[in-house]
Amino acid sequence: MQIVYHRRDQNAFETATQVDAVANGWEQVDAVRITLTVRSRGLNPNDPNFGTSTDRERLLRDFSTTIAIRNRLDG
């Protein structure tokens, strides 16, 4: 799982460490993006999910959502 933050007047999302490095950084956060990465089981031939994908590799998928903090949005 990855959590990144958007600060007002910035073009990119930042990690918590980057927000901490800015004076009043947390007061400027107006959105949060959460990404959850899921994958199929390992490549063990004894695993019932072995070779689940067509190329016999692990399946990998990201699920992401962005949440706006309504009372901090401009306009």
KOLVEX-612540 format. One line per field, with one value per atom (N, C-alpha, C): residue number from 1; residue in one letter; chain; atom name; x negated, y negated, z. Coordinates in nm, 4 decimals, always signed. Example, Ala and Ser with C-alpha at 12.3 -4.5 7.8 and 13.67 -1.06 7.14 Angstrom:
i	c(1 / 1 / 1 / 2 / 2 / 2)
aa	c(A / A / A / S / S / S)
ch	c(A / A / A / A / A / A)
at	c(N / CA / C / N / CA / C)
xx	c(-1.3190 / -1.2300 / -1.3200 / -1.2850 / -1.3670 / -1.2900)
yy	c(+0.5690 / +0.4500 / +0.3300 / +0.2250 / +0.1060 / -0.0030)
zz	c(+0.7800 / +0.7800 / +0.7800 / +0.7080 / +0.7140 / +0.7870)
// end
This chain:
i	c(1 / 1 / 1 / 2 / 2 / 2 / 3 / 3 / 3 / 4 / 4 / 4 / 5 / 5 / 5 / 6 / 6 / 6 / 7 / 7 / 7 / 8 / 8 / 8 / 9 / 9 / 9 / 10 / 10 / 10 / 11 / 11 / 11 / 12 / 12 / 12 / 13 / 13 / 13 / 14 / 14 / 14 / 15 / 15 / 15 / 16 / 16 / 16 / 17 / 17 / 17 / 18 / 18 / 18 / 19 / 19 / 19 / 20 / 20 / 20 / 21 / 21 / 21 / 22 / 22 / 22 / 23 / 23 / 23 / 24 / 24 / 24 / 25 / 25 / 25 / 26 / 26 / 26 / 27 / 27 / 27 / 28 / 28 / 28 / 29 / 29 / 29 / 30 / 30 / 30 / 31 / 31 / 31 / 32 / 32 / 32 / 33 / 33 / 33 / 34 / 34 / 34 / 35 / 35 / 35 / 36 / 36 / 36 / 37 / 37 / 37 / 38 / 38 / 38 / 39 / 39 / 39 / 40 / 40 / 40 / 41 / 41 / 41 / 42 / 42 / 42 / 43 / 43 / 43 / 44 / 44 / 44 / 45 / 45 / 45 / 46 / 46 / 46 / 47 / 47 / 47 / 48 / 48 / 48 / 49 / 49 / 49 / 50 / 50 / 50 / 51 / 51 / 51 / 52 / 52 / 52 / 53 / 53 / 53 / 54 / 54 / 54 / 55 / 55 / 55 / 56 / 56 / 56 / 57 / 57 / 57 / 58 / 58 / 58 / 59 / 59 / 59 / 60 / 60 / 60 / 61 / 61 / 61 / 62 / 62 / 62 / 63 / 63 / 63 / 64 / 64 / 64 / 65 / 65 / 65 / 66 / 66 / 66 / 67 / 67 / 67 / 68 / 68 / 68 / 69 / 69 / 69 / 70 / 70 / 70 / 71 / 71 / 71 / 72 / 72 / 72 / 73 / 73 / 73 / 74 / 74 / 74 / 75 / 75 / 75)
aa	c(M / M / M / Q / Q / Q / I / I / I / V / V / V / Y / Y / Y / H / H / H / R / R / R / R / R / R / D / D / D / Q / Q / Q / N / N / N / A / A / A / F / F / F / E / E / E / T / T / T / A / A / A / T / T / T / Q / Q / Q / V / V / V / D / D / D / A / A / A / V / V / V / A / A / A / N / N / N / G / G / G / W / W / W / E / E / E / Q / Q / Q / V / V / V / D / D / D / A / A / A / V / V / V / R / R / R / I / I / I / T / T / T / L / L / L / T / T / T / V / V / V / R / R / R / S / S / S / R / R / R / G / G / G / L / L / L / N / N / N / P / P / P / N / N / N / D / D / D / P / P / P / N / N / N / F / F / F / G / G / G / T / T / T / S / S / S / T / T / T / D / D / D / R / R / R / E / E / E / R / R / R / L / L / L / L / L / L / R / R / R / D / D / D / F / F / F / S / S / S / T / T / T / T / T / T / I / I / I / A / A / A / I / I / I / R / R / R / N / N / N / R / R / R / L / L / L / D / D / D / G / G / G)
ch	c(A / A / A / A / A / A / A / A / A / A / A / A / A / A / A / A / A / A / A / A / A / A / A / A / A / A / A / A / A / A / A / A / A / A / A / A / A / A / A / A / A / A / A / A / A / A / A / A / A / A / A / A / A / A / A / A / A / A / A / A / A / A / A / A / A / A / A / A / A / A / A / A / A / A / A / A / A / A / A / A / A / A / A / A / A / A / A / A / A / A / A / A / A / A / A / A / A / A / A / A / A / A / A / A / A / A / A / A / A / A / A / A / A / A / A / A / A / A / A / A / A / A / A / A / A / A / A / A / A / A / A / A / A / A / A / A / A / A / A / A / A / A / A / A / A / A / A / A / A / A / A / A / A / A / A / A / A / A / A / A / A / A / A / A / A / A / A / A / A / A / A / A / A / A / A / A / A / A / A / A / A / A / A / A / A / A / A / A / A / A / A / A / A / A / A / A / A / A / A / A / A / A / A / A / A / A / A / A / A / A / A / A / A / A / A / A / A / A / A / A / A / A / A / A / A)
at	c(N / CA / C / N / CA / C / N / CA / C / N / CA / C / N / CA / C / N / CA / C / N / CA / C / N / CA / C / N / CA / C / N / CA / C / N / CA / C / N / CA / C / N / CA / C / N / CA / C / N / CA / C / N / CA / C / N / CA / C / N / CA / C / N / CA / C / N / CA / C / N / CA / C / N / CA / C / N / CA / C / N / CA / C / N / CA / C / N / CA / C / N / CA / C / N / CA / C / N / CA / C / N / CA / C / N / CA / C / N / CA / C / N / CA / C / N / CA / C / N / CA / C / N / CA / C / N / CA / C / N / CA / C / N / CA / C / N / CA / C / N / CA / C / N / CA / C / N / CA / C / N / CA / C / N / CA / C / N / CA / C / N / CA / C / N / CA / C / N / CA / C / N / CA / C / N / CA / C / N / CA / C / N / CA / C / N / CA / C / N / CA / C / N / CA / C / N / CA / C / N / CA / C / N / CA / C / N / CA / C / N / CA / C / N / CA / C / N / CA / C / N / CA / C / N / CA / C / N / CA / C / N / CA / C / N / CA / C / N / CA / C / N / CA / C / N / CA / C / N / CA / C / N / CA / C / N / CA / C / N / CA / C)
xx	c(-0.0851 / +0.0000 / -0.0902 / -0.0506 / -0.1235 / -0.0239 / -0.0640 / +0.0192 / -0.0639 / -0.0109 / -0.0778 / +0.0211 / -0.0324 / +0.0476 / +0.0282 / +0.1357 / +0.1287 / +0.1407 / +0.0474 / +0.0543 / +0.1033 / +0.1786 / +0.2311 / +0.1182 / +0.1452 / +0.0516 / -0.0681 / -0.0594 / -0.1642 / -0.1120 / -0.1997 / -0.1594 / -0.1678 / -0.2334 / -0.2572 / -0.2157 / -0.1985 / -0.1732 / -0.3071 / -0.3062 / -0.4293 / -0.4127 / -0.5246 / -0.5227 / -0.5048 / -0.4759 / -0.4616 / -0.5908 / -0.7043 / -0.8338 / -0.8503 / -0.8095 / -0.8204 / -0.7264 / -0.6065 / -0.5124 / -0.5671 / -0.6248 / -0.6835 / -0.7956 / -0.8677 / -0.9841 / -0.9462 / -0.8197 / -0.7734 / -0.7031 / -0.7351 / -0.6667 / -0.5169 / -0.4366 / -0.2908 / -0.2464 / -0.3267 / -0.2949 / -0.1630 / -0.1338 / -0.0096 / +0.1137 / +0.1015 / +0.2154 / +0.2466 / +0.1504 / +0.1686 / +0.2216 / +0.2263 / +0.2726 / +0.4212 / +0.4560 / +0.5963 / +0.6479 / +0.5610 / +0.6043 / +0.5069 / +0.5589 / +0.4796 / +0.5043 / +0.3973 / +0.4103 / +0.3593 / +0.4443 / +0.4095 / +0.4036 / +0.2934 / +0.2764 / +0.2487 / +0.3267 / +0.3086 / +0.2684 / +0.1544 / +0.1053 / +0.1327 / +0.1998 / +0.2267 / +0.1611 / +0.1225 / +0.0607 / +0.1045 / +0.0966 / +0.1309 / +0.0238 / +0.0514 / -0.0437 / -0.1727 / -0.2699 / -0.4037 / -0.4108 / -0.5316 / -0.5565 / -0.5937 / -0.5544 / -0.5808 / -0.4911 / -0.5455 / -0.4633 / -0.3633 / -0.3861 / -0.2923 / -0.1763 / -0.1858 / -0.0812 / +0.0347 / +0.1595 / +0.2730 / +0.2928 / +0.2372 / +0.2489 / +0.1256 / +0.0406 / -0.0810 / -0.0456 / -0.1148 / -0.0925 / +0.0473 / +0.0989 / +0.2353 / +0.2531 / +0.1540 / +0.1674 / +0.1278 / +0.1514 / +0.1227 / -0.0262 / -0.1108 / -0.2553 / -0.3214 / -0.2401 / -0.2858 / -0.3650 / -0.3368 / -0.3970 / -0.2899 / -0.3331 / -0.2376 / -0.1495 / -0.0231 / +0.0657 / +0.0439 / +0.0441 / +0.0189 / +0.1192 / +0.1814 / +0.2809 / +0.2776 / +0.2855 / +0.2933 / +0.4359 / +0.4832 / +0.6117 / +0.5818 / +0.6308 / +0.5962 / +0.7207 / +0.7231 / +0.8306 / +0.7723 / +0.8304 / +0.7882 / +0.9044 / +0.8748 / +0.9769 / +0.9466 / +1.0403 / +1.0251 / +1.0747 / +1.0017 / +1.0437 / +1.1270 / +1.2573 / +1.3514 / +1.3333 / +1.3097 / +1.3002 / +1.1679 / +1.0784 / +0.9512 / +0.9402 / +1.0421 / +1.0368 / +1.0661 / +0.9961 / +1.0225 / +1.1452 / +1.2196 / +1.3305 / +1.4415)
yy	c(+0.1161 / +0.0000 / -0.1231 / -0.2206 / -0.3473 / -0.4603 / -0.5540 / -0.6712 / -0.7943 / -0.8811 / -1.0063 / -1.1210 / -1.2400 / -1.3568 / -1.4683 / -1.5427 / -1.6586 / -1.7846 / -1.8758 / -2.0047 / -2.1110 / -2.2042 / -2.3164 / -2.3841 / -2.4202 / -2.4902 / -2.4044 / -2.2729 / -2.1823 / -2.1018 / -2.0596 / -1.9834 / -1.8326 / -1.7886 / -1.6455 / -1.6029 / -1.4732 / -1.4160 / -1.3897 / -1.3952 / -1.3819 / -1.2772 / -1.2226 / -1.1286 / -1.2058 / -1.1329 / -1.1961 / -1.2654 / -1.2060 / -1.2657 / -1.4005 / -1.4088 / -1.5355 / -1.6405 / -1.6006 / -1.6957 / -1.7437 / -1.6533 / -1.6901 / -1.7920 / -1.7883 / -1.8753 / -2.0205 / -2.0464 / -2.1816 / -2.2411 / -2.3663 / -2.4343 / -2.4390 / -2.3994 / -2.3945 / -2.3043 / -2.2062 / -2.1180 / -2.0455 / -1.9970 / -1.9205 / -2.0084 / -2.1342 / -2.2259 / -2.2551 / -2.2304 / -2.2555 / -2.1347 / -2.0184 / -1.8969 / -1.9107 / -1.8917 / -1.9008 / -1.7728 / -1.6720 / -1.5443 / -1.4344 / -1.3123 / -1.1939 / -1.0909 / -1.0251 / -0.9161 / -0.7877 / -0.6860 / -0.5563 / -0.4553 / -0.3820 / -0.2786 / -0.1461 / -0.0462 / +0.0884 / +0.1781 / +0.2448 / +0.3358 / +0.4787 / +0.5555 / +0.6959 / +0.7823 / +0.9020 / +0.9933 / +1.1358 / +1.2197 / +1.3598 / +1.4288 / +1.5501 / +1.6260 / +1.6506 / +1.7081 / +1.7298 / +1.8262 / +1.8486 / +1.9304 / +2.0745 / +2.1164 / +2.2529 / +2.3497 / +2.4498 / +2.5429 / +2.6210 / +2.6312 / +2.7007 / +2.6115 / +2.4843 / +2.3880 / +2.4057 / +2.4159 / +2.4330 / +2.3161 / +2.1995 / +2.0835 / +2.0657 / +2.1677 / +2.1582 / +2.1306 / +2.0319 / +2.0018 / +1.9512 / +1.8646 / +1.8153 / +1.7354 / +1.6561 / +1.5729 / +1.6518 / +1.5921 / +1.6613 / +1.6816 / +1.5978 / +1.6147 / +1.6820 / +1.7436 / +1.8206 / +1.7341 / +1.6069 / +1.5150 / +1.4729 / +1.4087 / +1.3568 / +1.2490 / +1.2477 / +1.1388 / +1.0246 / +0.9032 / +0.7858 / +0.6783 / +0.6155 / +0.5131 / +0.4061 / +0.2797 / +0.1666 / +0.1155 / +0.0873 / +0.0227 / -0.1092 / -0.2178 / -0.3495 / -0.4360 / -0.5181 / -0.6153 / -0.7441 / -0.8551 / -0.9861 / -1.0478 / -1.0951 / -1.1509 / -1.2986 / -1.3838 / -1.5279 / -1.5610 / -1.6465 / -1.6937 / -1.8183 / -1.8024 / -1.9051 / -2.0415 / -2.0444 / -2.1748 / -2.2449 / -2.1823 / -2.2457 / -2.2778 / -2.2462 / -2.2746 / -2.4214 / -2.4780 / -2.6176 / -2.6241 / -2.7298 / -2.7568 / -2.6649)
zz	c(+0.0000 / +0.0000 / +0.0000 / -0.0789 / -0.0854 / -0.0591 / +0.0240 / +0.0527 / +0.0206 / -0.0649 / -0.0997 / -0.0830 / -0.0705 / -0.0342 / -0.1353 / -0.1604 / -0.2494 / -0.1649 / -0.1866 / -0.1174 / -0.2140 / -0.1615 / -0.2380 / -0.3163 / -0.4392 / -0.5283 / -0.5711 / -0.5567 / -0.6026 / -0.7216 / -0.8091 / -0.9269 / -0.9067 / -0.8005 / -0.7812 / -0.6413 / -0.6252 / -0.4942 / -0.4259 / -0.2920 / -0.2151 / -0.1051 / -0.0607 / +0.0512 / +0.1820 / +0.2886 / +0.4202 / +0.4624 / +0.4298 / +0.4630 / +0.3942 / +0.2679 / +0.1947 / +0.2525 / +0.2934 / +0.3537 / +0.4876 / +0.5670 / +0.6968 / +0.6828 / +0.5710 / +0.5516 / +0.5242 / +0.4997 / +0.4662 / +0.5878 / +0.6184 / +0.7288 / +0.6991 / +0.7947 / +0.7812 / +0.6661 / +0.6322 / +0.5195 / +0.5336 / +0.6543 / +0.6720 / +0.6613 / +0.6959 / +0.6820 / +0.5356 / +0.4454 / +0.3025 / +0.2266 / +0.2918 / +0.2241 / +0.1930 / +0.0639 / +0.0238 / -0.0428 / -0.0578 / -0.1146 / -0.0747 / -0.0738 / -0.0400 / -0.1484 / -0.1949 / -0.2919 / -0.2269 / -0.2286 / -0.1720 / -0.2858 / -0.2951 / -0.3970 / -0.3274 / -0.3618 / -0.3092 / -0.4250 / -0.4116 / -0.5144 / -0.4688 / -0.5538 / -0.5235 / -0.6296 / -0.5900 / -0.6851 / -0.6547 / -0.7549 / -0.7362 / -0.6540 / -0.6172 / -0.5354 / -0.6105 / -0.5401 / -0.5940 / -0.7107 / -0.7568 / -0.8750 / -0.8385 / -0.7205 / -0.6762 / -0.7544 / -0.8260 / -0.9040 / -0.8199 / -0.6886 / -0.6006 / -0.5570 / -0.5893 / -0.5564 / -0.6545 / -0.6064 / -0.6983 / -0.7944 / -0.7620 / -0.8503 / -0.9378 / -0.9457 / -1.0256 / -1.1706 / -1.2298 / -1.3714 / -1.4007 / -1.3134 / -1.3287 / -1.4560 / -1.4934 / -1.6126 / -1.7372 / -1.8529 / -1.9779 / -2.0021 / -1.9430 / -1.9620 / -1.8409 / -1.7553 / -1.6394 / -1.5402 / -1.5353 / -1.4394 / -1.3394 / -1.2334 / -1.1367 / -1.1993 / -1.1589 / -1.1970 / -1.0990 / -1.1487 / -1.0666 / -1.1047 / -1.0027 / -1.0321 / -0.9245 / -0.9659 / -0.8736 / -0.8683 / -0.7480 / -0.7266 / -0.6569 / -0.7139 / -0.6625 / -0.6502 / -0.5474 / -0.5325 / -0.4757 / -0.5158 / -0.4663 / -0.3905 / -0.2713 / -0.1838 / -0.1623 / -0.1982 / -0.1754 / -0.0353 / +0.0323 / +0.1655 / +0.1414 / +0.1495 / +0.1016 / +0.1678 / +0.2968 / +0.3625 / +0.3339 / +0.2552 / +0.2196 / +0.0716 / -0.0055 / -0.1493 / -0.1745 / -0.2699 / -0.3074 / -0.3974 / -0.3801 / -0.4698 / -0.4505)
// end
